[in-house]
């Protein structure tokens, strides 16, 4: 079994990957600009968030007062910040699939069942594009769109953690996700072990009190999930905000208690990444950076990634000499061979001959470039624009892709987007049944084996 420190390192490595690929700077810039103009729907579109709610229908069904509160929250929703903080799974840091997360809860004036503003992720078989959807949920209504788990998850909920999606509340990030006092962990080895593994033990008591008060519960105990088969009962009436250990409790007792939300159980990764020097503050979401490092000079929204012009030609050893390969008229070409020679060599290759090294290098770049893992990761996280920009920088904007791994990756991403569209339209039922060969093929395509969860 891996040590606690190893678990913590693995978790931070996963979040580094998430911070690099999951929320591109261009998305943050566009979504922020639209949000500041009051265009909350446009901000959602920029952050790849589908809106499955109708404010007019909501007003007719639940009244104008509730709708006004909902509209106010939507205007201050930072969908890119929501994507930044949603739960993810290992090893690639993709959004946790098939999840319904409560963002806000509204009590109708007539005393009916509360209405939840929820964010949903698609099931794993339909998660192409890593899109999120916004909807309203009440216990008395049937969801119009299919979803494997339409009810809000009691473990993954952000209605008590608005600072993770509400632009008005981001200042709370520093307090609610910051590091514990330096002298607290020295008193209890069990507390220190959990703290080293990434648990926000110093916040458990305060967060548990918020949970009990928000849900109107009179008890003093909550359940803390420490792993797939590990639960700890935290009793505020015992007079200690820190658990004496990570022992399990009786199953019946655990099931009857409220669950401490995942966002309160773990320390936010950004602060730990900063403290360890694993990430620069400028690579964080601007709202997160301004909250965690308030003394930092204001730099505005994270700068969008600018596509650099084509760099110097690549060098290839061909016929004992260094030859250049670069972009010519929008395609990758051998610069040190005349067109007639290139046509002869291409004809020779078509007749099963061995082409010159320059043509071999161009063919390899088309079929399986060195940057293929990076392109695949961008596609997995839904950054199609970033993936295509990387392909164009490599092969040129006018290149015709040849058969090979690169073309297969792009075609597979396009097909998965079709599957997601069918899921959104309700045309897939419970989802396609996959054969054993399909599952093996998916495992082979992954750059890393799926072995554990991020949270």
ZATORSE-940286 format. One record per residue (C-alpha): residue in one letter; x, y, z. Coordinates in pm, whole numbers, padded with zeros to 5 digits, always signed. Layout:
! ZATORSE-940286
aXYZ/...
This chain:
! ZATORSE-940286
x+00000+00000+00000/x+00131+00343-00089/x+00218+00582+00190/x+00016+00891+00267/x+00289+01110+00121/x+00280+00911-00203/x-00098+00957-00220/x-00057+01331-00174/x+00210+01352-00444/x-00009+01157-00686/x-00301+01389-00616/x-00093+01702-00676/x+00046+01559-01001/x-00309+01499-01120/x-00413+01856-01039/x-00107+01991-01218/x-00229+01809-01528/x-00578+01951-01477/x-00446+02305-01442/x-00248+02268-01764/x-00522+02131-01990/x-00872+02144-01839/x-00948+02519-01848/x-00757+02688-02133/x-00664+03057-02095/x-00875+03144-02401/x-01182+03001-02227/x-01115+03205-01912/x-01062+03524-02110/x-01378+03489-02320/x-01602+03371-02037/x-01482+03651-01807/x-01537+03920-02070/x-01893+03802-02137/x-01975+03767-01767/x-01858+04120-01697/x-02090+04246-01971/x-02383+04071-01803/x-02408+03799-02070/x-02424+03497-01841/x-02550+03270-02120/x-02259+03375-02342/x-02016+03309-02057/x-02161+02960-02020/x-02124+02898-02393/x-01759+03007-02380/x-01694+02766-02090/x-01868+02476-02270/x-02163+02481-02029/x-02504+02392-02174/x-02802+02576-02023/x-03101+02345-01973/x-03328+02591-01793/x-03586+02849-01901/x-03630+03152-01676/x-03978+03229-01811/x-04096+02875-01743/x-03935+02895-01399/x-04125+03215-01320/x-04454+03052-01418/x-04385+02740-01216/x-04208+02876-00906/x-04288+03246-00895/x-04107+03569-00977/x-03930+03602-00641/x-03747+03270-00675/x-03671+03344-01041/x-03520+03681-00949/x-03284+03511-00703/x-03193+03253-00965/x-03129+03519-01229/x-02904+03710-00989/x-02698+03398-00920/x-02667+03323-01291/x-02538+03674-01357/x-02259+03618-01105/x-02186+03259-01204/x-01829+03220-01331/x-01869+02901-01539/x-01496+02878-01605/x-01434+02892-01229/x-01695+02620-01181/x-01512+02403-01434/x-01187+02482-01252/x-01320+02339-00924/x-01551+02052-01023/x-01449+01704-00898/x-01221+01504-01125/x-01094+01149-01155/x-00752+00996-01207/x-00539+00938-01399/x-00612+01206-01661/x-00803+01457-01447/x-01125+01437-01646/x-01452+01554-01492/x-01611+01297-01265/x-01873+01144-01497/x-02246+01108-01436/x-02250+01361-01152/x-02519+01607-01040/x-02383+01885-00817/x-02608+02131-00633/x-02486+02489-00678/x-02766+02673-00499/x-03087+02586-00319/x-03399+02803-00326/x-03697+02766-00094/x-04025+02859-00269/x-04244+03103-00072/x-04531+02854-00065/x-04327+02607+00139/x-04296+02354-00143/x-03990+02135-00195/x-03670+02337-00248/x-03548+02404-00600/x-03183+02329-00678/x-02965+02490-00941/x-02750+02195-01045/x-02447+02133-01265/x-02427+01795-01436/x-02160+01597-01613/x-02232+01337-01879/x-02173+00965-01822/x-01828+00837-01918/x-01944+00693-02251/x-02080+01034-02359/x-01827+01273-02202/x-01672+01399-02527/x-01591+01768-02502/x-01609+01751-02122/x-01924+01960-02134/x-02125+02061-01827/x-02498+02133-01817/x-02697+02369-01592/x-03050+02274-01491/x-03309+02310-01216/x-03407+02009-01006/x-03687+01948-00759/x-03787+01622-00599/x-04143+01654-00729/x-04059+01703-01097/x-03934+01463-01363/x-03621+01571-01548/x-03679+01638-01914/x-03329+01533-02018/x-03190+01185-01950/x-02918+01151-01688/x-02794+00847-01496/x-02802+01031-01160/x-03039+01330-01178/x-03067+01375-00799/x-02804+01608-00643/x-02522+01408-00489/x-02498+01461-00113/x-02122+01413-00117/x-02044+01645-00409/x-02229+01969-00346/x-02126+02331-00392/x-02432+02509-00248/x-02230+02545+00074/x-01918+02646-00121/x-02027+02931-00341/x-01674+03068-00344/x-01592+02789-00592/x-01826+02928-00861/x-01976+03263-00752/x-01763+03563-00856/x-01898+03761-00557/x-01766+03513-00303/x-01416+03426-00426/x-01252+03621-00143/x-01356+03333+00084/x-01111+03106-00096/x-00820+03226+00116/x-00997+03144+00443/x-01188+02829+00353/x-00916+02662+00145/x-00599+02803+00299/x-00327+02622+00489/x-00379+02537+00859/x-00198+02731+01133/x+00161+02617+01163/x+00131+02505+01527/x-00188+02299+01494/x-00053+01984+01334/x+00227+01940+01588/x-00014+01831+01862/x-00166+01523+01704/x+00024+01272+01486/x-00299+01129+01344/x-00413+01479+01245/x-00073+01548+01087/x-00086+01227+00883/x-00425+01319+00738/x-00311+01674+00675/x-00005+01548+00485/x-00236+01338+00268/x-00429+01648+00160/x-00724+01646+00400/x-00843+01984+00533/x-00874+01856+00889/x-00830+02203+01036/x-01154+02311+00861/x-01368+02006+00936/x-01529+02141+01253/x-01625+02477+01100/x-01748+02318+00778/x-01947+02056+00967/x-02119+02332+01164/x-02208+02508+00839/x-02349+02184+00699/x-02566+02113+01003/x-02695+02470+01018/x-02772+02490+00643/x-02964+02162+00646/x-03153+02254+00964/x-03024+01951+01155/x-03016+01938+01535/x-02748+01672+01567/x-02379+01736+01619/x-02215+01453+01420/x-02126+01420+01052/x-01958+01153+00845/x-01623+01223+00679/x-01531+01002+00385/x-01161+00909+00395/x-01165+00652+00119/x-01378+00387-00054/x-01414+00186+00270/x-01302+00436+00533/x-01542+00662+00721/x-01486+00878+01025/x-01762+01016+01249/x-01683+01372+01355/x-01886+01473+01662/x-01876+01844+01736/x-02029+01786+02079/x-01720+01590+02181/x-01535+01919+02212/x-01263+01850+01957/x-01252+01979+01605/x-00984+01731+01506/x-01032+01355+01470/x-00817+01137+01693/x-00769+00893+01408/x-00905+00757+01085/x-01090+00458+01222/x-01413+00338+01071/x-01754+00356+01236/x-02056+00127+01235/x-02223+00112+00894/x-02570+00187+01032/x-02451+00495+01219/x-02262+00626+00917/x-02559+00587+00681/x-02785+00791+00908/x-02549+01089+00939/x-02502+01380+00698/x-02190+01362+00483/x-01927+01634+00494/x-01903+01764+00135/x-01601+01666-00067/x-01504+02032-00111/x-01476+02060+00269/x-01302+01727+00320/x-01000+01804+00105/x-00766+02102+00094/x-00795+02293-00232/x-00501+02190-00452/x-00407+02538-00575/x-00278+02658-00241/x-00068+02345-00195/x+00070+02369-00548/x+00172+02730-00477/x+00330+02647-00140/x+00539+02370-00294/x+00646+02585-00586/x+00486+02347-00839/x+00288+02616-01018/x+00330+02987-01086/x+00059+03219-00963/x+00005+03350-01318/x-00103+03002-01427/x-00393+03001-01181/x-00741+03122-01261/x-00734+03503-01205/x-01009+03487-00941/x-00822+03214-00755/x-00491+03396-00782/x-00633+03724-00649/x-00788+03540-00353/x-00486+03329-00258/x-00225+03601-00322/x-00407+03929-00246/x-00086+04136-00238/x-00002+04036-00592/x-00026+04318-00850/x-00346+04301-01049/x-00280+04156-01394/x-00638+04107-01512/x-00758+03797-01687/x-00508+03527-01770/x-00358+03604-02107/x-00486+03389-02388/x-00244+03148-02542/x-00115+03316-02856/x-00024+03088-03141/x+00341+03140-03209/x+00455+03169-03570/x+00620+02867-03719/x+00961+02823-03561/x+01288+02752-03739/x+01291+02456-03977/x+01350+02115-03822/x+01671+01939-03912/x+01688+01582-04043/x+01995+01378-04133/x+01933+01285-04496/x+02194+01122-04719/x+02468+01214-04477/x+02372+01582-04459/x+02150+01797-04240/x+01838+01893-04433/x+01558+02126-04332/x+01186+02054-04299/x+00945+02346-04262/x+00611+02492-04362/x+00570+02603-04724/x+00235+02737-04847/x+00057+02591-04544/x+00202+02240-04556/x+00508+02062-04422/x+00774+02024-04691/x+01136+01920-04746/x+01320+02248-04808/x+01646+02111-04946/x+01503+01897-05226/x+01366+02028-05555/x+01006+01943-05651/x+01110+01699-05924/x+01319+01499-05680/x+01035+01495-05430/x+00793+01363-05695/x+01037+01085-05787/x+01084+00985-05424/x+00708+00986-05360/x+00657+00764-05665/x+00929+00530-05538/x+00758+00512-05198/x+00424+00435-05367/x+00594+00141-05540/x+00702+00004-05197/x+01045+00159-05212/x+01222+00335-04926/x+01181+00714-04943/x+01451+00958-04840/x+01482+01050-04471/x+01316+01389-04520/x+01000+01231-04658/x+01008+00969-04383/x+01021+01245-04121/x+00726+01427-04285/x+00527+01102-04301/x+00602+01031-03935/x+00486+01382-03839/x+00155+01317-04018/x+00095+00969-03881/x+00241+00972-03529/x+00407+01300-03426/x+00602+01343-03105/x+00334+01581-02980/x+00057+01320-03017/x+00017+01266-02637/x-00031+01642-02590/x-00288+01656-02872/x-00475+01356-02731/x-00485+01514-02385/x-00629+01835-02526/x-00895+01635-02709/x-00977+01437-02394/x-01032+01762-02202/x-01250+01905-02478/x-00999+02164-02600/x-01059+02095-02968/x-00938+02442-03071/x-00611+02392-02885/x-00562+02047-03037/x-00624+02174-03392/x-00391+02469-03331/x-00118+02223-03229/x-00179+02016-03544/x-00167+02324-03765/x+00153+02445-03601/x+00305+02104-03668/x+00180+02026-04020/x+00046+02355-04150/x-00317+02473-04187/x-00357+02323-04537/x-00216+01978-04466/x-00420+01668-04552/x-00385+01415-04272/x-00261+01074-04371/x-00379+00752-04212/x-00219+00690-03875/x-00253+00752-03503/x-00298+01129-03535/x-00585+01098-03780/x-00739+00819-03573/x-00729+01040-03261/x-00904+01328-03438/x-01166+01102-03597/x-01230+00930-03265/x-01280+01267-03093/x-01528+01371-03364/x-01722+01046-03327/x-01736+01084-02949/x-01883+01432-02994/x-02158+01279-03207/x-02227+01031-02926/x-02249+01318-02678/x-02496+01497-02904/x-02713+01186-02920/x-02702+01162-02541/x-02806+01526-02506/x-03093+01465-02747/x-03212+01163-02550/x-03156+00926-02842/x-02924+00679-02671/x-03143+00539-02393/x-02925+00400-02117/x-02622+00417-02342/x-02443+00186-02581/x-02335-00156-02461/x-01962-00205-02504/x-01797-00534-02580/x-01484-00662-02410/x-01284-00568-02720/x-01419-00212-02707/x-01309-00180-02345/x-00962-00315-02427/x-00935-00070-02717/x-01023+00223-02491/x-00760+00114-02239/x-00496+00096-02512/x-00580+00447-02629/x-00529+00601-02285/x-00192+00761-02224/x-00205+00643-01860/x-00383+00345-01701/x-00696+00420-01501/x-00614+00305-01148/x-00751+00543-00885/x-00970+00843-00822/x-00861+01199-00759/x-01100+01239-00469/
